[in-house]
Amino acid sequence: MTEKKDIKKILVIRFRRVGDAVLGTSLCTSLRKTFPDAEIHYLLNTPIVPLYDGHPDVDKVISFDSKDDKSFLLYIRRVWSIVRANKYDVIIDMRGTLRTLLFSLFSPFTAFRIGTKKPYSFIALNHPVDNRGDKTSNMIDQNLAFLKPLEKLTEVIYCRDFKLYVTDSEKQGFRDYMVSSGIDFSRPVILAVVSARLQHKIWDKERMKQVLQRIIENYDAQIIFNFVNAEQEFAVSVHQEMNNHANIFTNIEANSLRDLCALSANCDFFFGNEGGARHLVQALDVPSFAIFPPKIAKNRWLPAQGDRFAGISPDDFCSKLEQKAMTYEDRFNLITVDRVWESLQPMLDRYVKK
């Protein structure tokens, strides 16, 4: 019979994008608190691996990059080499795809092979979890449900905090760069995302500009636009249409996820479109307000909603049933400038006013 002391190595399979992986850290933290002597491995896509440098609840990050997916045979070989080399006592498959199921399939002697219950999960899992049925639960609770089978072994310590970490030297180094780029830290500094990876997730540009103008006029805030290369043209156009306002900065570049963490840690507040950057700033405990597009449930993707972390969604003003008869654009237009300002202003008064 497996006992708590027998749990020496744990693999958490996440892959995916920034937001999913950041929220997954609450699972790693819960595992660390429950099995303090175990070695925890976190499996991610290569581009997001640097986020977990120095993370106290992740002992090793295993990266998969594009070359591992060039052929199914290469993928199988990589999976086999990982499980063979580590002989995990617990595998938690947060993705629940046929491809990720191979980690459990190749580990028949692993005591706890945990993943989402699906029609095909019986092939490899011995502890399938039905954690996708409740559409009202947030992603943190959905992730932590994977720990339920481990209650047979010991008392599980559940932690809903998801965190990232920046070193003092990283923060200071980026702060110096921000100062050299024109930032005055005696005044408020806000990180803003006016664009998005997918065009349909971008809130109306004219409305965004009006809110940004109100922020500048009321708080004399310095607003740094964050964007990836593909979004730069859109972000720069917003700045140009605001007459290249001196309070807006498009010249401060975070060229890596570690840089984005350091930039975020030096800001007083986050405002903008929902996405991976918003998850990242929340994990760094930076107050934030996000605009959620239609079909992206705020209650699901914004854990710990309250005075410090908030957002606005079409669901706040119209039921899902009513929205079914509306176009996507009409649903998005439920988010007006005044509705955003009504919720945003009290947060800015609390966290930005200096």
N, C-alpha and C positions, 0 to 999 in steps of 0.2 A: 504493500500500500504506500502510495506517495505521501510524504510528509512535507511540511513547510521547509525544513532544512534541506530537502532534496531539490528544491528549486534553485538552480545555480545559474542558468542561462535562459533569458527570455527574448524572443524576437517579436517586435511589433512591426507589422507590414502596413505602410500607409501609401507610398508613392504620391501621385497627384500634385496639386498646386500649393502655393504658399498658405492660403487660408485653411485648407484642410489639414495640412501638416502642423500649423501653429496650434489649431484647436486640439490636435492629437496629443499635445504635450501634457494635457491634464491626465491622460491615461498613463503616460510614462511616470508622472509625478506620483500618481496613486500606486503604481507598481513599486516605485522606489520606497515609499512609506510602508507598504505592506511586506515587501521582500528586500530589506535594506542590504542584505549581503549578496543579492543576485546581480548578475551582469545583464544590463538591458541594452539591446541592440535595436536601432530604429532604421527601417529600410525606406529610403526616399529616392526620388528622382534627383539626379546630379545637380541641377541648377539651384535647388533649395537646401542642399547639404550645409553650406556655410552658416546658415542661421543657427545651427546647433553646436557651433564651436564653443566649448566651455560650458555647455549646458549640464548642470549638476545631476540631472535625472536621466541622462543618456550617456552610457559608457562608450558606445561605438555607433557611428553612423555608417550604414552600408548603402552605397550609392549605385543606382542603375542609370546608365546613360543611353544615348541613342544607339550606340553600337551593340548593346545587349539585346536590342529589339530588332536588329536587322534580319534575323531569321529565328523561327521558333526553335530550331535546334540549338542555336547559340543561347537562347533564353533558358532552355531546359538544362543545358550544361552549367550555366551560371547558378541556377537555383540548386541543382544537385551539389555543386561544389560548396555552396554556402551552408546548407543543412548538414552535409557530411562533415565539414570542418568543425562545426560548432555543437552538434548534438543537443539541440534545445530541449529544455524541460517544459517550456510553454511557448506556443506560437499563437499570436493574436492577429488574425487577418482582418484588418479594418476595411479593406477594399471589397472582398467577397466576389472576385471574378474567377472565371475558370482558370485564368493564367496564375493568379495569386494562390489559388487552391493547390497548386503543385507543391508549394512549400510544405504543406501539411501532408499531401499525398506521399511525398518522399521522406516523411518522418513518422513512420508507423509506430515507433516506440516512444514518441513524445507523449507525455502523460496528458497534457491539456492542449488540444488542437481546437482553437476557438475561432469562430467567425460568424457572419450573418447567416441565418437560416434561409436557404434557398432550395429549390427543387433538386439541385444537383449536389448540395453540400454534404450529403451522406457519403459521398465518394471518399472524402478525406477527413472530415471533421468528426470528432467524437463529442464535441460540446457546441452544437449550433445554437445561436442566440437569436430570438425573434425581437430585434431592436429597430425595425423599420416600420412597424405597423402604426405607431402613434405619431401622426403628422404634426401634433401640437408640441412634441418634445423638442428641446433644442439640441444642437449637435454635441454639446458636452455630455448631456445625459445619455444620448444615443451611443456615444463612444464608451462611456463608463459602464454601460450595460454589458460590455464584453467581459467585465471582471466578475460578473455574477457566478459563473461556474467555479471560480476559485474560492468562493465562500464554503465549498465542501471541504476545503483544505485548511483554511484559516480565516480569521476575521479580516476582511478587506477594509483598508482605510481609503475611503473615497475622497478625492480632492478635485474640486471643480475649477481650480485656478489653472490658467494656461499662461506660461511665462516664457519670455526670451530674455537674454542677458547681453549687456554691453559692458566691456571693460572700461575702467576710468580713463585709460590711455586712448582707447578708441573714441570715447565721447569728447575728451579734451582736444584730440587731434582734429576731429571734424568741427568742433566749435571754433578752433583757430581758423580753419578754412572758411567757415561761415563769416567770421569777422572780416577776414581779408576780402570777402566777396561783397561786403557792404552791410552786413547785419549788425544792428545795434541792440545788444542784449538788455539795455535799460528799458526797451520797449517790447511789447508782446510779439511773439513769433508763432505763426500758425502754419502748419503743413496742410496743403490743400491738394486734392485730386479732382481736377475738373474734367478729365478724360476717363477712358476705360478701355480695356482690351477689346471688348465687343461693343460695337457702335450702338446697339439698341439699349445698352445699359447706361448710357450717358444722359443725365438730366438735361433739360432744355438749356442751351447755352445762354440765351438772353436772361432767363431767370437766374442762372448761376451768376452771371455778371452783376445782376442787381443785388444779390445777397453779398457778394464779395465787396461791392461798393459800400453797402451799409456797414460791413465789418470795419472797413478802412475808416469811414467817416466817424463811427462811434467809438472806436478803440485805438485808432492810429496804429493798427496792427501791421506788421510786416508779414506778407503772405508768400510762402515758398511753394511754387508749383512742382509737384512730383509727377514724373512720367517716365515711361520706358521709351525706347527709340521710336517705336511705331506710333506713339501718342504725342510725340514732341510737336509736330506741326499743328495739331489741334490746340494744345496748351499755349503755344506761342501766339496763335491767332486770337485766343481769348485775351491775352495780354495786350496785343496790338489794338484790339477793338476797345480796350479800356484805356486807350491813349498811352500805352506803355507806362502806366502809373508807376511812380517811383517806389511805392509800397509793395509792389509785386516783383518777385524774383524768379526768373527762369534760367538764371546763370549758375545756380547751385546744383551741381549734379551728384547724385548718388549712383555711382557706377557699379555697385554690387549690393547684394542684400545686406551685407555687414555695414556698408556705408549708409544704407537706408535706415538700419537700426540706429546707428550713431546720429544721423540727422534727426530722426524721430525723437530720440532721447533728449535732444537739445531744444525741442519745441514745446510750447506751452499747451498746444491744442491741435486737434486734427478736425478738418471739415472737408467733406466732398463725397464723391460717388463711392458706394459700397464696393469692396473688393479686398484683395489680399493685403494691400497696404493698411487698410483699417484694422484687420485682424492683428497685423504686426504691431501697430501702435498701441492697441489695447493690451497686447501681451507685454508691452513695456510700461504699462500703467499710465499712458498719456491720455488725458480726457479727450473724448471724441464724439462727433455727431456725424452720422452717415445718412445718405439718401439712398433708399432701397428702391430698385426698379420693380415693376410688376413681375410676378412669378418668383421673386426671391423673398422668401418669408423672413421678415424681421425677427419674429419670435423664435425662428429656428437657427438663424445665423448670428444673432446678437445675444450671446449669453451675458448674464450679470447686468441686464438693463437697469438703469437707475439714474442717479444724479450725475455720475461720472461718465457713463457710456450710454449713449442714446442714439436714436435715429428716427427717420420718418418713412412711412410706407403708404402706398395706396390703400392697403388694408386698414389703415387707421381711420379712413373716412368712408369706406364703402365695403360691404360684405363681399365675400368671394362669389356668392351666388349672384349678386347684383353686377359684379364685374364681368361675369360670363357674357353678358349682353353688350359689353363695351369693347371698343377697339383697344389695342395695346396703347396707342397714343393717348386716348381718352383717359385710360387708367393712370398713365404716368402724369397726365395733366392735373390729376387730383392734388398733386403736390405743388402748391402755389408758393410764391415768394413769401406772402404773409404767413402762411401756415408753417413754413420753415422758420421764419424769424420768430414767431410766437414761441417755439420750443427752443430755438438756438440762443436767443438773446439771454435768457436766464443763466444758461451755461457759460456764455461768454462773460457775463457779469461776475460769475463765481470764479472762473479759472483764468481769465485773460486780463481783466482790468487791473492795471498797476498804478 
